[in-house]
Amino acid sequence: MNNEPVAWIDPKELDMAVSTSVTKNKQFDTDIPLYTYEQITASGFLNASKPIYPAKTLTDEETLNLWWDLDHTKDEDDVILTFAKIILKEG
């Protein structure tokens, strides 16, 4: 079975009712890979109705770099929530 993406989508397209920018080849670093239903495994991806991207882990160094790149002058809750969103996106 081929585990390569069949297409790519710009993440901004996910907020639209109809997507118009699905491409065969990755164009930007932020593009999300798309897979066919047959590529979904029982141990892997559970929701076939949304674009599927493989899980990635971050090293301790990558996590710390993301943390220290934040603007820590903001409200503590805002910093924590922003960090969590970044970790989910990067990971």
N, CA, C and O atoms as a GROMACS GRO file, in nm:
protein
  364
    1MET      N    1   0.084  -0.118   0.000
    1MET     CA    2   0.000   0.000   0.000
    1MET      C    3   0.088   0.124   0.000
    1MET      O    4   0.187   0.131   0.074
    2ASN      N    5   0.053   0.221  -0.083
    2ASN     CA    6   0.126   0.345  -0.091
    2ASN      C    7   0.081   0.439   0.021
    2ASN      O    8  -0.037   0.471   0.033
    3ASN      N    9   0.175   0.483   0.103
    3ASN     CA   10   0.142   0.575   0.212
    3ASN      C   11   0.174   0.719   0.178
    3ASN      O   12   0.174   0.806   0.266
    4GLU      N   13   0.202   0.746   0.051
    4GLU     CA   14   0.229   0.882   0.009
    4GLU      C   15   0.098   0.958  -0.008
    4GLU      O   16  -0.003   0.899  -0.046
    5PRO      N   17   0.096   1.088   0.020
    5PRO     CA   18  -0.026   1.166   0.001
    5PRO      C   19  -0.069   1.164  -0.146
    5PRO      O   20   0.014   1.159  -0.236
    6VAL      N   21  -0.198   1.166  -0.168
    6VAL     CA   22  -0.251   1.172  -0.304
    6VAL      C   23  -0.269   1.315  -0.350
    6VAL      O   24  -0.281   1.341  -0.470
    7ALA      N   25  -0.271   1.410  -0.256
    7ALA     CA   26  -0.286   1.551  -0.288
    7ALA      C   27  -0.246   1.633  -0.166
    7ALA      O   28  -0.217   1.580  -0.059
    8TRP      N   29  -0.246   1.764  -0.185
    8TRP     CA   30  -0.209   1.858  -0.079
    8TRP      C   31  -0.311   1.971  -0.074
    8TRP      O   32  -0.370   2.005  -0.177
    9ILE      N   33  -0.332   2.028   0.044
    9ILE     CA   34  -0.426   2.139   0.058
    9ILE      C   35  -0.365   2.247   0.147
    9ILE      O   36  -0.295   2.219   0.244
   10ASP      N   37  -0.394   2.372   0.111
   10ASP     CA   38  -0.352   2.485   0.193
   10ASP      C   39  -0.441   2.485   0.318
   10ASP      O   40  -0.563   2.477   0.304
   11PRO      N   41  -0.384   2.495   0.439
   11PRO     CA   42  -0.466   2.489   0.561
   11PRO      C   43  -0.575   2.596   0.567
   11PRO      O   44  -0.677   2.576   0.633
   12LYS      N   45  -0.555   2.709   0.499
   12LYS     CA   46  -0.657   2.814   0.498
   12LYS      C   47  -0.785   2.764   0.430
   12LYS      O   48  -0.894   2.814   0.460
   13GLU      N   49  -0.772   2.668   0.341
   13GLU     CA   50  -0.887   2.613   0.270
   13GLU      C   51  -0.981   2.537   0.364
   13GLU      O   52  -1.099   2.521   0.332
   14LEU      N   53  -0.932   2.491   0.478
   14LEU     CA   54  -1.014   2.412   0.569
   14LEU      C   55  -1.125   2.495   0.632
   14LEU      O   56  -1.224   2.440   0.680
   15ASP      N   57  -1.110   2.627   0.633
   15ASP     CA   58  -1.212   2.715   0.690
   15ASP      C   59  -1.321   2.751   0.589
   15ASP      O   60  -1.416   2.820   0.624
   16MET      N   61  -1.307   2.705   0.466
   16MET     CA   62  -1.404   2.739   0.362
   16MET      C   63  -1.505   2.627   0.344
   16MET      O   64  -1.476   2.511   0.372
   17ALA      N   65  -1.624   2.663   0.298
   17ALA     CA   66  -1.729   2.563   0.275
   17ALA      C   67  -1.691   2.470   0.161
   17ALA      O   68  -1.721   2.350   0.165
   18VAL      N   69  -1.625   2.524   0.059
   18VAL     CA   70  -1.581   2.444  -0.056
   18VAL      C   71  -1.434   2.473  -0.080
   18VAL      O   72  -1.394   2.589  -0.088
   19SER      N   73  -1.355   2.370  -0.092
   19SER     CA   74  -1.213   2.388  -0.114
   19SER      C   75  -1.186   2.400  -0.263
   19SER      O   76  -1.240   2.324  -0.344
   20THR      N   77  -1.100   2.495  -0.299
   20THR     CA   78  -1.066   2.514  -0.440
   20THR      C   79  -0.918   2.498  -0.467
   20THR      O   80  -0.875   2.505  -0.583
   21SER      N   81  -0.838   2.476  -0.363
   21SER     CA   82  -0.694   2.473  -0.382
   21SER      C   83  -0.630   2.340  -0.343
   21SER      O   84  -0.528   2.339  -0.274
   22VAL      N   85  -0.687   2.231  -0.385
   22VAL     CA   86  -0.624   2.101  -0.366
   22VAL      C   87  -0.532   2.079  -0.485
   22VAL      O   88  -0.574   2.091  -0.600
   23THR      N   89  -0.405   2.047  -0.456
   23THR     CA   90  -0.308   2.030  -0.564
   23THR      C   91  -0.242   1.893  -0.557
   23THR      O   92  -0.236   1.831  -0.451
   24LYS      N   93  -0.192   1.847  -0.670
   24LYS     CA   94  -0.126   1.717  -0.676
   24LYS      C   95   0.008   1.720  -0.603
   24LYS      O   96   0.047   1.621  -0.540
   25ASN      N   97   0.078   1.831  -0.611
   25ASN     CA   98   0.211   1.843  -0.551
   25ASN      C   99   0.211   1.948  -0.441
   25ASN      O  100   0.138   2.047  -0.447
   26LYS      N  101   0.294   1.925  -0.342
   26LYS     CA  102   0.309   2.020  -0.231
   26LYS      C  103   0.368   2.150  -0.286
   26LYS      O  104   0.468   2.148  -0.358
   27GLN      N  105   0.302   2.263  -0.252
   27GLN     CA  106   0.350   2.392  -0.300
   27GLN      C  107   0.416   2.476  -0.191
   27GLN      O  108   0.510   2.550  -0.217
   28PHE      N  109   0.364   2.463  -0.067
   28PHE     CA  110   0.415   2.544   0.043
   28PHE      C  111   0.446   2.454   0.162
   28PHE      O  112   0.389   2.346   0.175
   29ASP      N  113   0.535   2.499   0.250
   29ASP     CA  114   0.569   2.420   0.368
   29ASP      C  115   0.449   2.397   0.459
   29ASP      O  116   0.446   2.299   0.534
   30THR      N  117   0.351   2.484   0.453
   30THR     CA  118   0.234   2.473   0.539
   30THR      C  119   0.125   2.381   0.482
   30THR      O  120   0.028   2.351   0.552
   31ASP      N  121   0.140   2.336   0.357
   31ASP     CA  122   0.039   2.249   0.296
   31ASP      C  123   0.020   2.120   0.377
   31ASP      O  124   0.116   2.066   0.433
   32ILE      N  125  -0.103   2.073   0.381
   32ILE     CA  126  -0.138   1.952   0.455
   32ILE      C  127  -0.155   1.837   0.357
   32ILE      O  128  -0.225   1.852   0.256
   33PRO      N  129  -0.093   1.722   0.383
   33PRO     CA  130  -0.109   1.608   0.292
   33PRO      C  131  -0.247   1.545   0.304
   33PRO      O  132  -0.304   1.539   0.413
   34LEU      N  133  -0.301   1.498   0.192
   34LEU     CA  134  -0.430   1.430   0.190
   34LEU      C  135  -0.410   1.286   0.145
   34LEU      O  136  -0.327   1.258   0.059
   35TYR      N  137  -0.486   1.196   0.206
   35TYR     CA  138  -0.475   1.054   0.178
   35TYR      C  139  -0.610   0.998   0.137
   35TYR      O  140  -0.714   1.060   0.161
   36THR      N  141  -0.610   0.881   0.075
   36THR     CA  142  -0.736   0.815   0.042
   36THR      C  143  -0.783   0.733   0.161
   36THR      O  144  -0.704   0.703   0.251
   37TYR      N  145  -0.908   0.698   0.162
   37TYR     CA  146  -0.964   0.619   0.271
   37TYR      C  147  -0.889   0.487   0.288
   37TYR      O  148  -0.870   0.439   0.400
   38GLU      N  149  -0.847   0.428   0.177
   38GLU     CA  150  -0.777   0.300   0.182
   38GLU      C  151  -0.642   0.309   0.252
   38GLU      O  152  -0.588   0.208   0.297
   39GLN      N  153  -0.587   0.428   0.262
   39GLN     CA  154  -0.458   0.446   0.327
   39GLN      C  155  -0.470   0.460   0.479
   39GLN      O  156  -0.369   0.468   0.549
   40ILE      N  157  -0.591   0.462   0.529
   40ILE     CA  158  -0.612   0.479   0.673
   40ILE      C  159  -0.602   0.343   0.740
   40ILE      O  160  -0.666   0.247   0.697
   41THR      N  161  -0.523   0.335   0.845
   41THR     CA  162  -0.506   0.209   0.915
   41THR      C  163  -0.576   0.213   1.050
   41THR      O  164  -0.602   0.321   1.104
   42ALA      N  165  -0.607   0.098   1.103
   42ALA     CA  166  -0.674   0.091   1.233
   42ALA      C  167  -0.589   0.153   1.343
   42ALA      O  168  -0.643   0.211   1.437
   43SER      N  169  -0.459   0.142   1.331
   43SER     CA  170  -0.372   0.198   1.435
   43SER      C  171  -0.334   0.343   1.408
   43SER      O  172  -0.268   0.408   1.490
   44GLY      N  173  -0.377   0.394   1.293
   44GLY     CA  174  -0.334   0.530   1.258
   44GLY      C  175  -0.442   0.634   1.264
   44GLY      O  176  -0.464   0.696   1.368
   45PHE      N  177  -0.510   0.653   1.155
   45PHE     CA  178  -0.598   0.768   1.139
   45PHE      C  179  -0.743   0.728   1.160
   45PHE      O  180  -0.790   0.630   1.102
   46LEU      N  181  -0.814   0.803   1.242
   46LEU     CA  182  -0.949   0.765   1.279
   46LEU      C  183  -1.057   0.845   1.211
   46LEU      O  184  -1.171   0.798   1.205
   47ASN      N  185  -1.029   0.962   1.158
   47ASN     CA  186  -1.134   1.046   1.101
   47ASN      C  187  -1.106   1.070   0.953
   47ASN      O  188  -1.022   1.153   0.918
   48ALA      N  189  -1.176   0.997   0.867
   48ALA     CA  190  -1.154   1.009   0.723
   48ALA      C  191  -1.225   1.129   0.663
   48ALA      O  192  -1.206   1.158   0.544
   49SER      N  193  -1.306   1.200   0.740
   49SER     CA  194  -1.379   1.313   0.685
   49SER      C  195  -1.296   1.440   0.680
   49SER      O  196  -1.338   1.539   0.620
   50LYS      N  197  -1.179   1.440   0.742
   50LYS     CA  198  -1.091   1.557   0.743
   50LYS      C  199  -0.956   1.518   0.684
   50LYS      O  200  -0.922   1.399   0.680
   51PRO      N  201  -0.878   1.616   0.638
   51PRO     CA  202  -0.743   1.583   0.591
   51PRO      C  203  -0.665   1.512   0.702
   51PRO      O  204  -0.679   1.544   0.820
   52ILE      N  205  -0.585   1.419   0.662
   52ILE     CA  206  -0.514   1.335   0.757
   52ILE      C  207  -0.365   1.366   0.746
   52ILE      O  208  -0.309   1.366   0.636
   53TYR      N  209  -0.303   1.392   0.856
   53TYR     CA  210  -0.159   1.412   0.853
   53TYR      C  211  -0.095   1.326   0.960
   53TYR      O  212  -0.147   1.315   1.072
   54PRO      N  213   0.017   1.266   0.926
   54PRO     CA  214   0.081   1.172   1.021
   54PRO      C  215   0.129   1.243   1.147
   54PRO      O  216   0.171   1.359   1.143
   55ALA      N  217   0.124   1.172   1.256
   55ALA     CA  218   0.171   1.228   1.382
   55ALA      C  219   0.322   1.243   1.378
   55ALA      O  220   0.392   1.162   1.319
   56LYS      N  221   0.369   1.348   1.440
   56LYS     CA  222   0.512   1.374   1.448
   56LYS      C  223   0.542   1.411   1.592
   56LYS      O  224   0.461   1.478   1.657
   57THR      N  225   0.653   1.369   1.642
   57THR     CA  226   0.692   1.410   1.777
   57THR      C  227   0.798   1.518   1.767
   57THR      O  228   0.870   1.527   1.667
   58LEU      N  229   0.807   1.597   1.870
   58LEU     CA  230   0.908   1.702   1.877
   58LEU      C  231   1.015   1.662   1.977
   58LEU      O  232   0.987   1.601   2.080
   59THR      N  233   1.138   1.696   1.945
   59THR     CA  234   1.246   1.672   2.041
   59THR      C  235   1.233   1.773   2.154
   59THR      O  236   1.161   1.873   2.142
   60ASP      N  237   1.301   1.748   2.264
   60ASP     CA  238   1.301   1.844   2.375
   60ASP      C  239   1.354   1.979   2.328
   60ASP      O  240   1.300   2.084   2.364
   61GLU      N  241   1.457   1.976   2.248
   61GLU     CA  242   1.516   2.101   2.197
   61GLU      C  243   1.416   2.177   2.110
   61GLU      O  244   1.405   2.299   2.123
   62GLU      N  245   1.344   2.108   2.022
   62GLU     CA  246   1.244   2.174   1.938
   62GLU      C  247   1.132   2.234   2.025
   62GLU      O  248   1.087   2.346   1.998
   63THR      N  249   1.090   2.161   2.126
   63THR     CA  250   0.984   2.211   2.215
   63THR      C  251   1.030   2.337   2.288
   63THR      O  252   0.956   2.435   2.294
   64LEU      N  253   1.150   2.334   2.342
   64LEU     CA  254   1.203   2.452   2.412
   64LEU      C  255   1.220   2.571   2.318
   64LEU      O  256   1.193   2.685   2.357
   65ASN      N  257   1.265   2.545   2.196
   65ASN     CA  258   1.279   2.654   2.100
   65ASN      C  259   1.146   2.719   2.070
   65ASN      O  260   1.136   2.841   2.060
   66LEU      N  261   1.041   2.638   2.054
   66LEU     CA  262   0.907   2.692   2.031
   66LEU      C  263   0.861   2.776   2.151
   66LEU      O  264   0.802   2.882   2.134
   67TRP      N  265   0.888   2.726   2.272
   67TRP     CA  266   0.847   2.797   2.393
   67TRP      C  267   0.916   2.933   2.402
   67TRP      O  268   0.851   3.034   2.429
   68TRP      N  269   1.047   2.937   2.380
   68TRP     CA  270   1.122   3.062   2.397
   68TRP      C  271   1.098   3.159   2.282
   68TRP      O  272   1.131   3.277   2.296
   69ASP      N  273   1.044   3.114   2.170
   69ASP     CA  274   1.011   3.204   2.060
   69ASP      C  275   0.882   3.283   2.085
   69ASP      O  276   0.853   3.377   2.012
   70LEU      N  277   0.806   3.245   2.189
   70LEU     CA  278   0.680   3.314   2.220
   70LEU      C  279   0.705   3.449   2.286
   70LEU      O  280   0.810   3.474   2.345
   71ASP      N  281   0.604   3.536   2.274
   71ASP     CA  282   0.607   3.666   2.341
   71ASP      C  283   0.558   3.645   2.484
   71ASP      O  284   0.438   3.634   2.507
   72HIS      N  285   0.650   3.640   2.579
   72HIS     CA  286   0.615   3.611   2.718
   72HIS      C  287   0.568   3.733   2.797
   72HIS      O  288   0.548   3.726   2.918
   73THR      N  289   0.552   3.846   2.727
   73THR     CA  290   0.500   3.965   2.796
   73THR      C  291   0.347   3.965   2.799
   73THR      O  292   0.287   4.049   2.866
   74LYS      N  293   0.285   3.871   2.729
   74LYS     CA  294   0.139   3.862   2.725
   74LYS      C  295   0.086   3.795   2.851
   74LYS      O  296   0.162   3.744   2.933
   75ASP      N  297  -0.045   3.796   2.865
   75ASP     CA  298  -0.113   3.727   2.975
   75ASP      C  299  -0.069   3.581   2.979
   75ASP      O  300  -0.058   3.517   2.874
   76GLU      N  301  -0.045   3.528   3.097
   76GLU     CA  302   0.006   3.391   3.113
   76GLU      C  303  -0.084   3.288   3.045
   76GLU      O  304  -0.035   3.197   2.978
   77ASP      N  305  -0.216   3.301   3.061
   77ASP     CA  306  -0.308   3.205   2.998
   77ASP      C  307  -0.296   3.211   2.846
   77ASP      O  308  -0.300   3.107   2.780
   78ASP      N  309  -0.282   3.331   2.791
   78ASP     CA  310  -0.269   3.347   2.647
   78ASP      C  311  -0.142   3.280   2.597
   78ASP      O  312  -0.143   3.214   2.492
   79VAL      N  313  -0.032   3.296   2.670
   79VAL     CA  314   0.095   3.234   2.632
   79VAL      C  315   0.083   3.082   2.634
   79VAL      O  316   0.128   3.014   2.542
   80ILE      N  317   0.022   3.029   2.738
   80ILE     CA  318   0.007   2.883   2.750
   80ILE      C  319  -0.080   2.828   2.638
   80ILE      O  320  -0.045   2.727   2.577
   81LEU      N  321  -0.191   2.893   2.610
   81LEU     CA  322  -0.281   2.846   2.504
   81LEU      C  323  -0.214   2.857   2.367
   81LEU      O  324  -0.228   2.768   2.283
   82THR      N  325  -0.144   2.965   2.343
   82THR     CA  326  -0.071   2.981   2.217
   82THR      C  327   0.033   2.871   2.201
   82THR      O  328   0.048   2.813   2.094
   83PHE      N  329   0.106   2.844   2.309
   83PHE     CA  330   0.208   2.739   2.306
   83PHE      C  331   0.144   2.602   2.274
   83PHE      O  332   0.197   2.526   2.194
   84ALA      N  333   0.032   2.573   2.337
   84ALA     CA  334  -0.036   2.445   2.312
   84ALA      C  335  -0.077   2.433   2.165
   84ALA      O  336  -0.060   2.327   2.105
   85LYS      N  337  -0.128   2.539   2.109
   85LYS     CA  338  -0.170   2.538   1.968
   85LYS      C  339  -0.049   2.518   1.877
   85LYS      O  340  -0.057   2.444   1.778
   86ILE      N  341   0.062   2.583   1.910
   86ILE     CA  342   0.182   2.567   1.830
   86ILE      C  343   0.232   2.422   1.837
   86ILE      O  344   0.269   2.364   1.735
   87ILE      N  345   0.233   2.365   1.956
   87ILE     CA  346   0.278   2.227   1.972
   87ILE      C  347   0.192   2.132   1.890
   87ILE      O  348   0.244   2.043   1.824
   88LEU      N  349   0.059   2.150   1.895
   88LEU     CA  350  -0.030   2.065   1.818
   88LEU      C  351  -0.006   2.080   1.668
   88LEU      O  352  -0.008   1.982   1.594
   89LYS      N  353   0.017   2.202   1.625
   89LYS     CA  354   0.040   2.227   1.483
   89LYS      C  355   0.175   2.170   1.439
   89LYS      O  356   0.185   2.107   1.334
   90GLU      N  357   0.279   2.193   1.519
   90GLU     CA  358   0.413   2.148   1.484
   90GLU      C  359   0.428   1.997   1.499
   90GLU      O  360   0.496   1.932   1.420
   91GLY      N  361   0.364   1.944   1.600
   91GLY     CA  362   0.376   1.801   1.628
   91GLY      C  363   0.290   1.723   1.539
   91GLY      O  364   0.287   1.600   1.548
   0.00000   0.00000   0.00000
